[in-house]
Amino acid sequence: MALEIIESCVNCWACQPLCPNDAILAAAPPEYPVFRIEAEKCTECLGDHAKPQCAEICPIEGAIVNELAEPLNPPGSLTGIPPIRWAAVQAEIAAR
C-alpha cells in the first residue's frame, strides 16, 4: 500500500510537510524530477487521517495516484469543470 507522485507534479512543496510519516521526499534531479513517496513509509494516512493528506492538499489534478495508477484528484475534481466541457472550451480557444 503506497501512493505515488507522478510527473505532473510541479514541486510546489504543499504535500511534503503534511505527511505524518515523513514519506515524501524532495525531488533530486535528474534522477527524480518530482517529489516521490517512499513506499515503505507510506500508510496512505490510515490511522492518522480519513484521507491521504498529500492528495487533499495537492493543487494539481492527477499528480498523486494509488497503487492501481488511479488519480486521487481526477480531472475536474478540483476545478469542478467536467473534463468534456474543459476539452470543448480548450478547442474553442485554440480555434480563435
Order of alpha helices (4+ residues) and beta strands (2+ residues): beta-beta-beta-alpha-beta-alpha
